[in-house]
Amino acid sequence: MKNVAVPLTLLLIITLIGNIVTAAPPGSNLQVEPAAVPEPQPEWVLRNSTVLSEVPTTVGYIHSSQYLKTELWLKFSGLSQIKASIDGGPLSVEGTVTFGSSTEKYYRIEDGVSKRIVYLADYIYELYENVNPDFPETYKEVWKMKKFYSLSGALRDGNIPSQPHGTSFDILILGPGYNVSRVYFHENVKGTISVGASVVLEGSWKVFTGSVPLGASVSLSYYQQKDQIYKLTTLDSANEHRWDVYKDGWVLSFVFKY
């Protein structure tokens, strides 16, 4: 068999091709996955809204105790929940609405009485319809605060947390020669109270069945450090008495000891 001479040019071409194949970058044989298609989302269009006017709304509590008079000077701001239901399903929290009052209000109770601190607010019910044709007919219902009446504060009975509640705060002793104690803003009462059902809305809803509770969180605001929040006075100045004091945010409650 005869040896066949291979031209030098052809040898160079074969060598270059081999090097290119050998030097192919790692992973060059991987398949490219197609981009994920996003899930269709509802397109909500407002169909109806109804205002629920001047609904009593709890923002906090005031407590007294046996032989004790409690006076409170209150300024605050707060957040109210926004609740929603889709097609009558469970209520979910969609966000919050800010409300507040820069006007100081004075409250007074005594001798074991406890009260809710209640303000009036307007709420709005909104009905949305989904217009995305990729979904069946679907409705969303939303409830939220629309307007807060900052001058409407009053004391009312009912739905008051039992005493004591919160955490241990102090010991109060009043009697002959020391009949009054004052609590100031800087003395660790500038916290926030959570009101689980600040308001419960009732009405005829399109899909959802039942009442709608909206929780709130309320914080003291617009105070100077030395502003007075509470004045506590004994109703028996002839004898010494003691109370254990508990704190939940800015709300003080009292347990009579002797």
C-alpha positions in Angstrom: 0.0 0.0 0.0 1.4 3.4 -1.0 1.8 6.2 1.5 -0.3 9.2 0.5 1.2 12.6 1.3 -1.1 15.0 3.0 -0.7 18.6 2.1 0.6 20.8 4.9 -2.4 23.2 4.6 -4.9 20.4 5.1 -3.0 19.3 8.3 -3.2 22.8 9.7 -7.0 22.9 9.1 -7.6 19.5 10.7 -5.5 20.5 13.8 -7.4 23.8 14.2 -10.8 22.1 14.0 -9.7 19.6 16.7 -8.5 22.3 19.0 -11.8 24.2 18.6 -13.9 21.0 19.4 -11.6 20.3 22.4 -11.8 23.8 23.7 -15.7 24.1 23.6 -16.9 25.9 26.7 -18.3 23.8 29.5 -22.1 23.4 29.4 -22.4 24.4 25.8 -24.6 21.4 25.2 -27.2 22.6 27.9 -30.8 23.2 26.6 -32.2 26.7 27.2 -35.5 26.5 29.2 -38.3 28.7 27.9 -39.2 31.7 30.1 -42.0 31.0 32.7 -45.4 32.4 31.7 -46.8 34.5 34.6 -50.0 33.4 36.2 -53.0 35.6 35.2 -54.0 38.1 37.9 -57.4 39.5 38.7 -58.3 42.9 37.3 -60.5 44.6 40.0 -63.0 47.3 39.0 -65.0 49.2 41.6 -68.7 48.6 41.1 -70.3 50.1 44.2 -69.4 51.8 47.5 -71.5 52.5 50.6 -70.6 54.8 53.5 -71.4 53.7 57.1 -71.7 57.0 59.0 -70.6 57.9 62.6 -69.9 54.4 63.8 -68.7 54.1 67.5 -65.0 53.1 67.5 -63.0 52.1 70.6 -59.5 53.7 70.8 -58.7 52.6 74.4 -59.8 52.2 78.0 -59.8 54.1 81.3 -59.8 52.2 84.7 -60.2 53.2 88.3 -60.3 51.1 91.5 -61.7 51.1 95.0 -61.0 54.4 96.7 -59.3 55.7 93.6 -60.2 58.5 91.1 -58.5 58.4 87.7 -58.2 61.5 85.4 -56.8 61.1 81.9 -55.6 63.7 79.4 -55.6 62.0 76.0 -54.0 62.9 72.6 -53.3 60.1 70.2 -52.8 58.8 66.6 -53.7 55.4 65.3 -54.0 52.8 62.6 -57.2 50.9 61.6 -57.2 47.7 59.7 -58.5 47.3 56.2 -60.3 44.0 55.7 -61.2 42.2 52.5 -63.1 39.1 51.4 -63.0 37.4 48.0 -66.3 35.7 46.9 -67.4 35.5 50.5 -64.3 33.7 51.7 -62.4 34.4 55.0 -61.6 38.0 55.9 -58.0 39.0 55.3 -56.0 42.2 56.3 -55.2 44.2 53.2 -53.5 47.1 55.0 -54.2 49.9 57.4 -55.7 53.4 57.4 -54.1 56.2 59.6 -56.3 58.2 61.9 -55.6 60.6 64.7 -56.6 63.4 67.0 -54.4 66.4 68.0 -57.1 67.7 70.3 -56.7 66.9 74.0 -59.7 65.3 75.7 -60.2 65.0 79.4 -61.8 61.9 81.0 -62.6 61.1 84.7 -63.9 58.0 86.5 -63.6 56.7 90.1 -64.2 54.0 92.7 -63.9 50.9 90.6 -65.5 52.1 87.4 -64.0 51.1 84.0 -65.0 52.5 80.6 -64.2 52.3 76.9 -62.9 55.5 75.2 -65.0 55.7 72.0 -64.8 58.1 69.0 -67.0 58.3 66.0 -65.7 57.4 62.5 -67.1 56.8 59.0 -66.4 53.6 57.2 -66.7 52.6 53.6 -67.8 49.3 52.0 -66.5 48.8 48.5 -67.5 46.1 46.0 -65.1 45.2 43.3 -65.6 42.9 40.3 -62.9 41.0 38.5 -63.0 41.7 34.7 -60.1 39.5 33.6 -61.7 36.9 31.3 -59.2 34.2 32.4 -61.2 34.0 35.7 -64.8 33.1 36.5 -67.0 35.8 37.8 -65.4 36.9 41.1 -66.1 39.7 43.6 -64.0 41.3 46.2 -65.5 43.2 49.2 -63.4 45.7 51.2 -64.2 47.5 54.5 -62.1 50.5 55.8 -62.2 53.7 57.8 -62.9 56.8 55.7 -63.2 59.7 58.2 -62.3 60.1 61.9 -64.2 62.6 64.1 -61.4 63.9 66.4 -63.6 65.9 68.7 -66.2 63.1 69.3 -64.5 61.2 72.2 -66.8 59.9 75.0 -66.9 57.1 77.6 -69.1 54.0 77.2 -69.7 50.7 78.9 -69.1 47.2 77.5 -66.2 45.1 76.1 -63.7 46.3 78.6 -60.6 44.1 79.4 -60.7 42.6 82.9 -58.3 44.0 85.5 -55.5 43.6 85.8 -54.1 43.3 82.2 -50.8 44.2 80.7 -47.5 44.0 82.6 -46.6 45.1 86.1 -45.8 48.8 86.1 -45.7 50.3 89.6 -47.1 50.3 93.2 -49.3 53.2 94.1 -49.6 54.2 97.8 -51.8 57.2 98.7 -53.1 58.4 102.1 -52.6 61.1 104.7 -50.1 63.7 103.5 -49.8 62.2 100.0 -53.2 62.1 98.3 -52.3 62.6 94.6 -49.9 60.9 92.2 -49.2 62.1 88.6 -47.9 60.1 85.6 -46.1 62.0 82.9 -45.5 61.2 79.2 -41.8 60.5 79.7 -42.5 57.9 82.4 -42.9 54.9 80.1 -46.5 55.4 79.2 -45.9 56.4 75.6 -46.6 53.0 74.2 -49.2 51.6 71.9 -52.4 49.7 72.7 -53.9 47.1 70.4 -57.7 47.0 70.2 -58.6 43.6 68.7 -62.1 44.7 67.6 -62.0 48.5 67.6 -65.2 48.4 65.6 -67.5 45.7 64.3 -69.3 46.6 61.1 -72.7 45.2 60.3 -74.6 45.4 57.1 -76.0 43.6 54.0 -73.0 42.6 51.9 -73.3 41.2 48.4 -71.3 38.0 49.0 -69.8 37.9 52.4 -72.0 36.8 55.3 -71.4 38.0 58.9 -70.0 40.9 60.8 -66.6 42.5 60.0 -64.3 43.4 63.0 -61.6 45.9 62.3 -58.7 46.0 64.8 -56.7 49.2 65.6 -53.5 50.2 67.3 -53.5 53.5 69.1 -50.4 55.5 70.3 -50.1 58.6 72.4 -48.8 61.5 70.3 -48.4 65.3 70.2 -47.0 65.3 73.7 -44.1 67.1 75.3 -41.9 65.0 77.5 -43.2 66.6 80.8 -46.9 66.5 79.8 -49.2 65.0 82.4 -51.1 61.9 81.2 -52.8 60.7 84.4 -53.7 62.2 87.8 -54.5 59.6 90.5 -56.3 60.7 93.6 -57.3 58.8 96.7 -61.0 59.1 97.7 -60.1 58.3 101.3 -57.6 60.9 102.4 -57.8 59.8 106.1 -56.4 56.3 105.5 -53.5 54.9 103.5 -54.3 52.5 100.6 -52.2 50.6 98.1 -52.8 49.5 94.5 -50.7 47.4 92.2 -50.6 49.2 88.8 -50.5 47.4 85.4 -49.7 48.9 82.0 -50.9 47.9 78.6 -49.4 50.4 76.2 -50.6 53.7 77.7 -53.6 52.2 79.5 -53.1 51.9 83.3 -55.2 49.5 85.4 -55.3 49.1 89.2 -55.7 46.2 91.7 -56.7 47.3 95.2 -54.5 45.6 97.8 -55.5 47.2 101.2 
